Amino acid sequence: MLGLLGKKLGQTRVYDDKGNIVPVTVVLAGPNRVLQCKTVESDGYQAVQLGFDDQKEHRVSKALLGHFKKQNGAPVKRIREFRDFSREVKPGDILGATLFAKGDFVDAIGVSKGRGFEGVVKRHHFRGGDLTHGSKGWHRRPGAIGQRSFPGTVHRGMRMPGHMGQVRRTVQNLEVIQVREADNVLLIRGAIPGARGDYVVIREAKKHPRQPAKTQ
């Protein structure tokens, strides 16, 4: 399965071949450096380890620094393994946006924006209480959560106020609208989790895999 580490640069819109406006997310999809190629014989599974965004040596732990030097590579900020990589690569190779093509479908993985502590109306879209008829102080409260005297407990998983956002999310089946090789940029239809400047993972869509080329 093909994949890349990238950085979300923002959102914009472009015109397609028919002149229609398409909302897209701009993702800096490289350069990704191949750090390690794992095999079934040596590691028990087949995977390719990619690194993205160079880092200073003194900001990397000694364990990671030793790993980078063993693979003859410079330190990076982000590392990600992609199992069953469908392209032949070797340590030191550089991968970029051209790993995907226009019309491909991808899955985007990122961490959603953090919203802090929120109540049930904003966090879970509760209706809230009435604004009139004597309902003092219950306008944005969740209401009753108990079970009377028996069993006298609260159901596990009850929707309550709490920390909203800042969780890992995957958006599937997003179409690649443009591949700008000179800038190492992918323009992907739709929204991707995270704020501007956050790291994201772009992988081949699991539910909409790339079709193999037909042979004559």
PyMOL commands that set and color helices and strands:
alter all, ss='L'
color gray80, all
select helices_A, chain A and resi 40-43+57-59+62-70+97-99+120-124
alter helices_A, ss='H'
color red, helices_A
select strands_A, chain A and resi 3-15+21-28+32-38+47-54+76-83+94-95+105-111+114-118+162-165+168-180+185-189+199-204
alter strands_A, ss='S'
color yellow, strands_A
deselect
rebuild
show_as cartoon
